Amino acid sequence: MRPFIPILLLAALALAGAYPARAAEPDTLGAPPPGLLEFTPLAPASDSLAAPSAPDAGLVGETEWLSASFGERLLTEPEAWREWRGHDGRHGHDGRFEPIADYNRADLLRIGFAGETQDPSTMAPRIGGRFEYATGRRRALYGVQLEQPLLPRGRLAFGVSMSRRTDHSELQQVDDVENSLALLFARQDYRDYFEREGFGAYLAWRVPDFSVVSVHARNDTYRSLRLQGGTRSIFERDRVLRDNPPVDEGDIHAVLLRLERQTRRTARTRAGLYHWIELERAGHGMGGDFEYTRALADLRSVLRLSPTATLALRAVGGTTATGVLPAQKQFTAGGVDGLRAHAFAQYRGNQLLLAQAEYTTALRRVRPRGFDAGLHAIAFVDAGRAWDDLGHAWDPARQHLQVDGGFGLATSEDNLRVYVARSLQRPRSGAVFSARLQRPF
């Protein structure tokens, strides 16, 4: 997170405190009325523990890391870290330290700091940490991760982590900065929260040009969080915030098999491919309060069709093979993270299918060296839904999948994107307008 963000949040919160909050119209859980302009944050949020996101700081623009906010990211991947050091110009520095801040309806203001240190060229351990304080709950939160390379360049490594944090579903991928701004300026919160506290260990194998293959063992305790009555916003103060739903409280003891690949997306690259695949097995002789087998896969790619046109693709699939998912592990679809003409998390269940495509082309002339400038036109389509199947069958062919589509405009650096979306299955449905500050995926 950029250092000025905590200052911005504190200043905006002070302004918000000057206006009393009033209750009147329904919140964002229901479908927005036609013509409503929503401040819609970035999807991939982070379920991440890792506040220091080196690729975001140094590789935006000509070179950018294509990844999503899944997993525990107290540590930046070695390849991305080496790239960041080169672009940032600080070749002699092996660490970074940053302030962090978040504003949400469960914590109110959450402030703290995060840092990490590593040198992937040596066998020295990689260490990352994070400390926060949630003012609304008066609760200290923390996270620490240590990874010891077992082979040069971290090709094989063993790690441990411990944390207590305000968390949310990994499918609600709105990051802290944009969600905070949405709540402050438009009184909308695009995540549901719970507290997760636990520890774990893992073994990671970084296979060149393929994936980071890792096996994790985790022991986590989940607790419900309530809506904070003192949540303030600068605008849309008549909008009533939806309640923060409870989760199924208890312990989850699980083993996980995970495959993840981060790739670079550049102006000269024809394509970039990212994948996150995770198989989680809880209970089954390991103890805990829940027993299930759950799989989730998120695949993303960006194809550069011409110097001024790109096609971004995303496919997400989830299934539950055995057991009953606790509420915090259910799959959701609808809203800013997919199906953009539908309400937030309108569909829930133990099975999931979501496909998204977004075509972007420049409306003005091309810069030298193949970079585009000015406004961009966008056409997009989202399709899918989440559903329950008591027989644990992933059968999308038998489901009534929802399809949304629309158009938009974006600045060349993606600092602002404005969308208009409609349900393609209901011709008379109203248009839903949204403004975003970064790419949705």
Buried (B, 14 or more C-beta within 10 A) or exposed (E): BEEEBBEBBBEBBEBBEEEEBEEEEEBBBEBBEEEEEBBBBBBBBBBBBBBBBBBBBBBBEEBBBBBBBBBBBBBBBBBBBBBBBEBBEEEEEBEBEBBBBBBBBBBBBBBBBBBBBBBBEEBEBBBBBBBBBBBBBEBEBBBBBBBBBBEEBBBEBBBEBEBBBBBBBBBBBBBBBBBBBBBBBBBBBBBBBBBBBBBBEBBBBBEEEEBBBBEBBBBBBBEBBEBBEEBBBBEBBEBBBBEBBBBBBEBBBBBBBBBBBBBBBBBEBEBBBBBBBBBBBBBBEBEBBBBBBBBBBBBBBBBBEEBBBBBBBBBBBBBBBEBBBBBBBBBBBBBBBBBBBBBBBBBBBBBBBBBBBBBBBBBEEBBEEEBBBEEBBBBBBBBBBBBBBEEBEBEBEEBEBBBBBBBBBBEBEBEEBBBBBBBBEEEEBBBBBBBBBBBBB
